[in-house]
Amino acid sequence: MQRLIIIIVLIIPFVLYSQKKETINWITNNSITIEDANPDSELTIFNNNTPIKFEKAKIYGFGEASHNTKEFFDLKAKFFKYLVKNKGLKVFIMEESYQAEAGINEWIKGGKGDKKTIANNFNIGFWHTEEVIELLEWMRNYNIGKSEGEQIKFYGMDIQVGNKINLEIRDFVLSNKIQVDENLLIVADSCSNKEINYENPTDWWQLQVPKLHQLKQQILYPKLDQEKYQTIERSLNYLISYTEYAASVKEGFLASYKCHDLKMFENVKYIINQQAENAKVFIWAHNEHINKKEMYNYGSEVLSLGRHLKDYYNDDYYSVGFDFGTGKIKGYVTDKKKGNYWKTYHITKPFPNTYANLLMSINKNIFFIDMADSYENEPTHFFSQKSRSLMIGGGGYQPKPLYRLFMKKIYNDSYDGLIFVKEISPSHFILK
């Protein structure tokens, strides 16, 4: 018996090495090389080897393993431009507030303003970067000379900001001379102007939700033309979603995350079905939102935006996740003495027991893996095995405690496609 155990112990390393080599060979031969991260160069190799499901999809969710990484932003811009030029895509939906839409759409349609001021429309600071602004400028240049129906349109789907929605509602009621209970308009004012207290949540928000639904009924009851109806309905829905999300915070972080992604899904569905006339759509968000399974660790059952999209639109939705091996990345440091600040960290090698640890062995700097091809043909089922990946959220890279950043995923379940970048660097922020 002891001799058998010794034999097994000696054999296991050889078996694992053989499997690893087989996996590396398959990925090397079957992954699609991305020439570079330049947002303005062509995806020539990808265009000649486009996965079937990618080709047939109508809604493309592109994630990012962190919010502040240049290569992720540039590669997403690269794929967006490719889809616009080659697949007729015209709708861009971002992990950003509804309130950002008006100013950005006015500018990318040729309106007033410039590159120095357009970022002020964003409510999420991660988009105040040269990479994002240059993409908006590309949209503006693309739209020049095109009809309304041919132009790219920008939409926000996030629901974490409520300010100024009440002003749109009041202006609509006044301009259309609609009889509405003033007390309900005051409720809209209160919800719109009140910020969410994540540290000390109350049940105040829950009490406002039925009042906002009552306000919506009063405003939409009169007969309105379709364009007016859609404009104000979206404003009302957004304020209700913001209030429902704020109410969910009191139930705990899992409940709030479930609500957050459900509401973003409802916004995307409304945009696609009501305002985008079922056009092809590009969604820009974090990996955790666009993945087609769930947020956080495998088995959490916190359904993501991407999961809702996959359940509703099936193969019309194609989810693309990002992963990386090494490079520089920013993290937010809380320091009572020095004050809070952003710090740049350098990850010099991939972490053990992660997908990235093996993917770094591939002799390509950037590559795309079609998960359907992997699931059907990769001999070792590497992407069907649960492994760790980094989940770097709003606070950026946090080395202490590092274990909190690791999530256990099954990539074949999470994504339709995966883009791996060997080395990353910080995005270039534009300060207000």
C-alpha positions, -999 to +999 in steps of 0.1 A: +000+000+000+028+024+009+046+016-023+014+023-043+011+057-026+047+066-034+041+057-071+010+078-072+028+108-056+056+105-082+032+102-111+009+131-103+034+159-111+040+143-146+003+140-152-003+177-142+026+189-163+013+169-193-022+184-189-008+219-185+013+215-217-018+202-235-039+232-224-012+257-234-009+241-268-046+242-274-049+278-264-019+288-284-033+272-315-070+282-311-070+316-294-075+346-317-045+370-316-053+406-310-026+426-328-023+454-302-043+475-278-043+506-301-080+517-303-075+530-338-059+499-355-079+472-372-090+438-358-077+420-389-071+386-374-103+387-354-123+397-385-109+367-404-117+343-375-148+357-359-166+332-336-200+322-349-219+333-318-201+366-318-211+371-355-247+364-349-251+384-316-270+417-313-261+428-278-224+428-269-214+432-232-177+441-228-164+440-192-132+450-176-113+434-147-107+468-132-122+502-138-090+521-142-069+502-168-058+518-201-056+485-221-091+474-211-105+508-222-086+509-254-095+474-264-132+480-257-130+511-279-113+491-306-141+464-306-168+491-305-154+508-335-151+475-353-187+467-346-198+501-357-179+500-390-185+463-398-217+453-381-239+484-382-239+489-344-252+523-333-261+521-296-236+526-268-248+519-233-225+526-204-223+518-167-231+555-161-261+575-150-291+585-172-284+621-164-252+620-184-270+612-216-283+646-227-250+665-226-230+637-242-255+631-270-257+668-278-219+668-281-214+636-302-241+649-325-220+680-332-232+703-304-214+729-284-185+720-260-151+704-264-129+675-252-120+695-220-156+698-208-174+668-221-162+646-192-181+668-167-213+650-178-201+618-162-212+610-126-188+581-123-152+593-120-136+563-137-147+576-171-129+610-166-100+596-187-083+604-220-092+570-233-130+574-228-130+610-240-112+601-272-138+574-278-165+600-275-146+623-299-145+594-324-183+590-321-187+627-327-165+626-358-184+595-370-218+612-366-208+642-388-229+644-419-251+614-410-289+614-405-304+609-371-311+572-377-275+566-388-258+583-358-244+567-327-264+573-296-251+572-260-272+558-231-266+555-193-280+524-175-267+528-139-291+539-111-270+551-083-275+588-088-309+606-085-301+643-088-319+665-113-345+639-123-372+659-104-365+690-125-372+670-157-405+658-141-416+692-130-407+708-163-427+682-182-457+686-159-456+724-163-450+725-201-478+700-208-502+715-182-508+682-165-528+682-132-507+664-106-508+663-068-482+687-056-474+665-026-463+638-050-440+662-068-425+671-035-418+634-029-400+633-063-380+663-052-370+646-019-360+613-036-341+630-063-321+653-040-315+628-012-282+609-013-280+572-002-265+567+032-247+534+028-233+535+064-266+541+081-295+531+058-331+538+068-366+525+057-375+561+045-369+551+009-392+521+009-421+544+020-416+567-010-418+540-037-456+536-038-459+574-039-436+576-069-457+549-087-488+570-079-471+601-094-462+581-126-498+571-130-510+607-127-485+620-152-490+592-178-527+591-175-534+619-201-530+609-237-495+618-249-477+614-282-452+585-282-421+606-282-432+626-252-445+595-234-411+577-238-391+606-226-410+612-194-416+575-187-379+568-187-373+597-163-399+584-139-387+548-142-352+560-135-362+579-103-383+549-092-353+525-098-330+548-079-354+549-049-359+511-050-322+506-051-317+530-021-344+510-002-326+478-009-294+490+008-310+485+042-315+448+034-277+442+031-251+444+003-262+412-014-298+425-017-286+459-030-263+443-056-292+421-068-314+451-071-286+472-087-281+447-116-318+440-120-325+477-124-297+481-149-312+452-169-346+469-169-330+501-182-311+482-209-343+463-219-363+495-221-336+512-242-334+483-266-372+476-269-385+512-268-358+537-279-332+518-299-357+500-322-340+466-316-307+479-330-273+463-322-260+474-288-226+477-271-226+476-233-196+490-214-193+479-177-173+459-152-167+421-156-190+414-127-219+432-144-216+418-179-208+382-170-236+358-179-238+338-147-237+357-113-217+382-094-189+373-070-180+337-061-194+308-081-227+298-065-235+332-050-268+334-069-265+372-071-277+375-106-257+399-128-269+423-155-254+398-180-273+369-165-306+388-169-297+397-205-287+361-213-320+347-198-341+372-217-322+376-250-305+342-252-278+340-278-285+375-290-264+385-259-226+379-261-206+385-229-169+393-232-148+393-200-112+405-194-083+391-174-046+400-171-013+388-157+010+416-147+014+454-148+007+486-130-027+494-114-041+520-091-057+514-057-074+538-033-056+543+000-074+554+032-050+572+055-061+592+085-028+610+088-019+617+052-054+619+038-069+596+012-052+592-021-047+569-052-015+548-053+000+529-082+009+493-075+030+470-096+020+434-100+051+417-112+038+381-117+005+364-119-010+350-087-010+313-081-041+292-085-056+317-110-066+314-146-040+341-154-012+320-140-015+296-169-026+321-195+006+340-190+024+310-206+008+317-240+032+332-264+008+361-273+005+396-256-032+399-262-056+372-273-093+363-275-107+329-265-142+318-277-157+299-248-180+278-270-149+265-289-131+259-256-161+240-241-164+217-271-128+212-281-103+220-254-091+186-242-083+193-205-115+214-199-094+241-183-120+268-186-147+245-172-128+241-139-134+264-110-104+288-105-095+321-091-096+355-108-091+391-095-122+412-090-110+448-087-139+471-081-144+508-073-116+510-048-091+497-073-063+473-063-063+466-025-033+445-015-043+443+022-061+420+026-055+406-009-078+376-004-108+398-007-100+405-044-100+368-054-132+353-067-138+317-077-153+315-112-158+290-140-150+310-171-170+288-195-201+296-174-193+333-170-184+345-205-190+338-241-156+352-249-124+361-229-098+387-237-065+382-219-039+410-216-004+400-204+005+435-191-017+464-181-012+501-172-033+528-155-057+549-176-049+586-180-072+606-158-085+641-167-089+661-135-119+684-133 
